[in-house]
Amino acid sequence: MQQNSARQSWSFEKVDAKLHDIMRDIHDTSLDAAARYGHEGNYVVGANAAGFEMVAEAMIAQGVI
C-alpha cells in the first residue's frame, strides 16, 4: 500500500526485507509481552497482550480514557 500510494516500484528484495523486519518486530513484541505477563514463550498470550496495549495507548493518546 505504501509503495502504491507513493507511486513507487520496489524490488522483490526490498519488499522481502521490509516484511522480514515487520515479522521480526511482531515476534519480539509478542515474546516480550508474554514474558511481562508471566507467560514466557506463549506467542498467543503475548500477541493478544501487545495488541491490547497498543489499542489502550492509542485510546489514551486520543483522550478517550
Residue, then its C-alpha position, 0 to 999 in steps of 0.5 A: m500500500q505504501q509503495n502504491s500510494a507513493r507511486q513507487s516500484w520496489s524490488f522483490e528484495k526490498v519488499d522481502a526485507k521490509l516484511h522480514d523486519i515487520m515479522r521480526d518486530i511482531h515476534d519480539t513484541s509478542l515474546d516480550a509481552a508474554a514474558r511481562y505477563g508471566h507467560e514466557g514463550n506463549y506467542v498467543v498470550g503475548a500477541n493478544a497482550a501487545g495488541f491490547e496495549m497498543v489499542a489502550e495507548a492509542m485510546i489514551a493518546q486520543g483522550v478517550i480514557 
